[in-house]
Amino acid sequence: MRSVTAKEMYDIDRKAINDYQLSGVLLMENAGRAIAEKIQAELTKDMKAVVLIGAGNNGGDGFVIARTLLNLGFQLDVIQLVADADIKGDAAEHKAILTKFNCPIIHVDQTALCQKLIHSADIIIDAMLGIGFKGRLKEPYRSVVEEVNTLETKVVAVDIPSGVPAETTNQPITAIKADLTYCIEAPKPSAFIERYASFYGKWEIVEIGLPSRLIEASSKEVWTLEKVKQTLPRREQHSHKGSHGKGLIIGGTKTMPGAARLTANAALRSGAGLLTVATSQEALPVVASGVTEATFLDLDDEQIDLLAEIKSFDAIAIGMGMGRSDQTQLIVDTVLTSEKPVVVDADGLFYLKNRLSELKNRKAPTILTPHPGEMAMLIDQSIEQIKNNPFEIAKSFAVKHQLYLVLKGAYTIVTAPNGYQTINQTGNPALAKGGSGDCLAGIILAQVMQKGTIEASLANACYIHGLAADLAVEKDHSMIDFLATDLINFLPKAFRTCLD
């Protein structure tokens, strides 16, 4: 599944019409009928639907939906929010067809009647504004949207809730709060941005016959269970512990030993063949007591040549619970001079800010895993700016510094050095606890040491991390009591789900 921007969707439509000889009227018919078929499941013959229609293709889809439902015997009213002259092109053709079915079309300037119809509806279908909308809502849209949002009536949005941008905007928004959104062919990026996601409600994809190769050309991929099953490496019959990676975790201090311990256990549960934890002398007993299967290095031992030790490992994760000190700085610098894949998290990110320009020269993959606050620190922007525009910020950063960026959030976005992005949908608010990110770092470390591309390994790690939390709260935990250690305990079930 891909996520497409408004520009990409317009280009796809244009190519479908010009290169594939698919008429706009046909595509609009397909869209409206596909959505009407879905809406049927929400209606009974004694219920009343109201279709709110604006100009453009979204409104055209609304005319087809209205005609299809009317022809099936459902009760409905159509409210048109724009002048007749503003209904043009393919939408005008479908409006003309609808009128042949003796469907009355009420204009929004019939204020009292429109309000009465909206308030008496059992379901409201939002076909007012589509992906081309930008800026702030103007009248009469604003008043209608505000009126609808005061009701408890079920609202279904066509492609995108009216008032929500396809990507993002810096302006405050007023938008339809849909219970269900039927996205045409692909969700738009705003469905995965915290600020807008709630307006969509639940969303589903409807296919309308656009050539799949045009959709698949998008560089934003929504990672699914099917994709995980296709790409998650299986173990060969005669593999051994050396076949699945020798990983090094560097982290933990006297006051934060648990971070390294969580990362280590998550890595082991996620397939690492061999694992060593390098930590401070004071943290070592705490970490070692909870990670039976690992070996250890004492970072305070002056006899240890860390750069020499690193040479025997396949990949490194650094930063979890390290604290901020001159020693941390030195260790991070040492690790980055190596030619090993490196996962940098937590305190390790703090020391990268002044060295970002050096990362593109590394010969091995560099993987950064910031949450929005850490990302804001790295690029001197506010957390709000990061959350409001995660796709473009992540892409610009990863391409500029030639690294892999795992920008954590409700929808974690993984960006490769070439700008390719994957979007993770698993996970829930139970993960809003200290230690969740430490677990993710361990899963990532284990996965990048397996066979397969870095892109797939990172996407799979994020998916499995969130899936473990989803499985945990299904029956065994609430979103309140769930801990990072519980996440590790549910990794076996998550992997089994992905491997079966």
Secondary structure, DSSP 8 states (H G I E B T S, - for coil): -B---HHHHHHHHHHHHHTS---HHHHHHHHHHHHHHHHHTT--TT-EEEEEE-SHHHHHHHHHHHHHHHHTT-EEEEEE-S-GGG--HHHHHHHHHHHTTT--EEETT-HHHHHHHHHH-SEEEEES--TT--S---TTHHHHHHHHHTS-SEEEEESS-TT--SS--SS-------SEEEEESS--GGGGSHHHHHHH-EEEEE--S--HHHHTT-SEEE--HHHHHHHS----TT--GGGG-EEEEE---SS-HHHHHHHHHHHHHTT-SEEEEEE-TTTHHHHHHH-TT-EEEETT-TT--HHHHHTT-SEEEE-TT--SSHHHHHHHHHHHTSSS-EEE-THHHHTTGGGHHHHTT-SS-EEE---HHHHHHHHT--HHHHHHSHHHHHHHHHHHHT-EEEE-SSS-EEE-TTS-EEE-----GGG-STTHHHHHHHHHHHHHTSSS-HHHHHHHHHHHHHHHHHHHHHHT--TTT--HHHHHHTHHHHHHHHH-
